[in-house]
């Protein structure tokens, strides 16, 4: 089991290492050039604010629901 975990982790890490440079240098940069610096800056500002609020508002809810679902006391449709 540990072998497959490490193998899968390595596969995810390698795919991430291949995709991120392509995304940053090719796709993201072409979008920045098309929409202009003001529009992209505004988008980036709101995107970062939404990520910050998602982290702050989570407040342990993800951990709570993971434990609840894993314990078997969760009934579908309860959320």
C-alpha atoms as an extended CHARMM CRD file, in Angstrom:
* protein
*
        79  EXT
         1         1  UNK       CA              0.0000000000        0.0000000000        0.0000000000  PROA      1               0.0000000000
         2         2  UNK       CA              2.8000000000        2.4150000000        0.8370000000  PROA      2               0.0000000000
         3         3  UNK       CA              4.4400000000        1.6810000000       -2.5120000000  PROA      3               0.0000000000
         4         4  UNK       CA              1.3290000000        2.6180000000       -4.4820000000  PROA      4               0.0000000000
         5         5  UNK       CA              0.9000000000        5.7540000000       -2.3590000000  PROA      5               0.0000000000
         6         6  UNK       CA              4.4360000000        6.9240000000       -3.1520000000  PROA      6               0.0000000000
         7         7  UNK       CA              4.0920000000        5.9700000000       -6.8030000000  PROA      7               0.0000000000
         8         8  UNK       CA              0.8230000000        7.8870000000       -7.1420000000  PROA      8               0.0000000000
         9         9  UNK       CA              2.2720000000       10.8480000000       -5.2470000000  PROA      9               0.0000000000
        10        10  UNK       CA              5.2280000000       10.9230000000       -7.6140000000  PROA      10              0.0000000000
        11        11  UNK       CA              2.9230000000       10.7690000000      -10.6450000000  PROA      11              0.0000000000
        12        12  UNK       CA              0.8580000000       13.6790000000       -9.3360000000  PROA      12              0.0000000000
        13        13  UNK       CA              3.9790000000       15.6830000000       -8.5370000000  PROA      13              0.0000000000
        14        14  UNK       CA              5.4680000000       15.0730000000      -11.9940000000  PROA      14              0.0000000000
        15        15  UNK       CA              2.2570000000       16.0040000000      -13.7970000000  PROA      15              0.0000000000
        16        16  UNK       CA              2.0350000000       19.1390000000      -11.6760000000  PROA      16              0.0000000000
        17        17  UNK       CA              5.6500000000       20.0080000000      -12.5130000000  PROA      17              0.0000000000
        18        18  UNK       CA              4.8590000000       19.6610000000      -16.2250000000  PROA      18              0.0000000000
        19        19  UNK       CA              1.5460000000       21.5040000000      -16.2880000000  PROA      19              0.0000000000
        20        20  UNK       CA              2.3090000000       24.5270000000      -14.1040000000  PROA      20              0.0000000000
        21        21  UNK       CA              5.0910000000       26.0300000000      -16.2430000000  PROA      21              0.0000000000
        22        22  UNK       CA              2.9200000000       25.6200000000      -19.3410000000  PROA      22              0.0000000000
        23        23  UNK       CA              0.0040000000       27.2780000000      -17.6040000000  PROA      23              0.0000000000
        24        24  UNK       CA              2.0180000000       30.1930000000      -16.2140000000  PROA      24              0.0000000000
        25        25  UNK       CA              4.1830000000       30.8910000000      -19.2480000000  PROA      25              0.0000000000
        26        26  UNK       CA              1.7510000000       30.1440000000      -22.0610000000  PROA      26              0.0000000000
        27        27  UNK       CA             -1.9440000000       30.1630000000      -21.1620000000  PROA      27              0.0000000000
        28        28  UNK       CA             -1.9950000000       32.6770000000      -18.3180000000  PROA      28              0.0000000000
        29        29  UNK       CA              0.3320000000       35.0730000000      -20.1060000000  PROA      29              0.0000000000
        30        30  UNK       CA             -1.7230000000       35.0100000000      -23.3170000000  PROA      30              0.0000000000
        31        31  UNK       CA             -4.8860000000       35.8040000000      -21.3210000000  PROA      31              0.0000000000
        32        32  UNK       CA             -3.0820000000       38.6950000000      -19.6210000000  PROA      32              0.0000000000
        33        33  UNK       CA             -2.0700000000       40.0770000000      -23.0010000000  PROA      33              0.0000000000
        34        34  UNK       CA             -5.5940000000       39.7430000000      -24.4360000000  PROA      34              0.0000000000
        35        35  UNK       CA             -7.5980000000       41.3730000000      -21.6360000000  PROA      35              0.0000000000
        36        36  UNK       CA             -5.0820000000       44.0090000000      -20.5750000000  PROA      36              0.0000000000
        37        37  UNK       CA             -3.4200000000       44.7500000000      -17.2550000000  PROA      37              0.0000000000
        38        38  UNK       CA             -6.3500000000       46.5880000000      -15.6090000000  PROA      38              0.0000000000
        39        39  UNK       CA             -8.9380000000       43.8950000000      -16.3150000000  PROA      39              0.0000000000
        40        40  UNK       CA             -6.6200000000       41.0520000000      -15.3590000000  PROA      40              0.0000000000
        41        41  UNK       CA             -5.4910000000       42.8840000000      -12.2270000000  PROA      41              0.0000000000
        42        42  UNK       CA             -9.1030000000       43.3330000000      -11.1610000000  PROA      42              0.0000000000
        43        43  UNK       CA             -9.8380000000       39.6710000000      -11.8040000000  PROA      43              0.0000000000
        44        44  UNK       CA             -6.7470000000       38.6250000000       -9.8740000000  PROA      44              0.0000000000
        45        45  UNK       CA             -7.6640000000       40.8980000000       -6.9690000000  PROA      45              0.0000000000
        46        46  UNK       CA            -11.1680000000       39.4150000000       -6.6450000000  PROA      46              0.0000000000
        47        47  UNK       CA             -9.8640000000       35.8810000000       -7.1180000000  PROA      47              0.0000000000
        48        48  UNK       CA             -7.3450000000       36.2860000000       -4.2850000000  PROA      48              0.0000000000
        49        49  UNK       CA            -10.0070000000       37.8130000000       -2.0450000000  PROA      49              0.0000000000
        50        50  UNK       CA            -12.2940000000       34.8450000000       -2.6790000000  PROA      50              0.0000000000
        51        51  UNK       CA             -9.4970000000       32.3980000000       -1.8210000000  PROA      51              0.0000000000
        52        52  UNK       CA             -8.7170000000       34.2950000000        1.3730000000  PROA      52              0.0000000000
        53        53  UNK       CA            -12.3780000000       34.3270000000        2.4010000000  PROA      53              0.0000000000
        54        54  UNK       CA            -12.7240000000       30.6280000000        1.6110000000  PROA      54              0.0000000000
        55        55  UNK       CA             -9.8590000000       29.8440000000        3.9880000000  PROA      55              0.0000000000
        56        56  UNK       CA            -11.1580000000       32.1600000000        6.7050000000  PROA      56              0.0000000000
        57        57  UNK       CA            -14.7800000000       31.0470000000        6.4620000000  PROA      57              0.0000000000
        58        58  UNK       CA            -13.9610000000       27.3400000000        6.4150000000  PROA      58              0.0000000000
        59        59  UNK       CA            -13.2540000000       27.3670000000       10.1410000000  PROA      59              0.0000000000
        60        60  UNK       CA            -12.8090000000       23.6150000000       10.3870000000  PROA      60              0.0000000000
        61        61  UNK       CA            -15.9690000000       22.7050000000        8.4780000000  PROA      61              0.0000000000
        62        62  UNK       CA            -14.0530000000       20.5660000000        5.9780000000  PROA      62              0.0000000000
        63        63  UNK       CA            -12.4430000000       18.6200000000        8.8150000000  PROA      63              0.0000000000
        64        64  UNK       CA            -15.8060000000       18.2470000000       10.5710000000  PROA      64              0.0000000000
        65        65  UNK       CA            -17.5530000000       16.8540000000        7.4980000000  PROA      65              0.0000000000
        66        66  UNK       CA            -14.6440000000       14.5500000000        6.6580000000  PROA      66              0.0000000000
        67        67  UNK       CA            -14.7690000000       13.0580000000       10.1480000000  PROA      67              0.0000000000
        68        68  UNK       CA            -18.5460000000       12.8200000000       10.0890000000  PROA      68              0.0000000000
        69        69  UNK       CA            -18.6790000000       11.0700000000        6.7320000000  PROA      69              0.0000000000
        70        70  UNK       CA            -15.8050000000        8.7170000000        7.6120000000  PROA      70              0.0000000000
        71        71  UNK       CA            -17.3820000000        7.7390000000       10.9390000000  PROA      71              0.0000000000
        72        72  UNK       CA            -20.4890000000        6.4160000000        9.2130000000  PROA      72              0.0000000000
        73        73  UNK       CA            -22.9450000000        8.6020000000       11.1580000000  PROA      73              0.0000000000
        74        74  UNK       CA            -23.6610000000       10.7670000000        8.1390000000  PROA      74              0.0000000000
        75        75  UNK       CA            -26.9150000000       10.1960000000        6.2680000000  PROA      75              0.0000000000
        76        76  UNK       CA            -27.1880000000       11.2830000000        2.6550000000  PROA      76              0.0000000000
        77        77  UNK       CA            -29.2340000000       14.4470000000        2.2430000000  PROA      77              0.0000000000
        78        78  UNK       CA            -28.3360000000       15.6580000000        5.7430000000  PROA      78              0.0000000000
        79        79  UNK       CA            -26.2930000000       18.6250000000        4.6130000000  PROA      79              0.0000000000
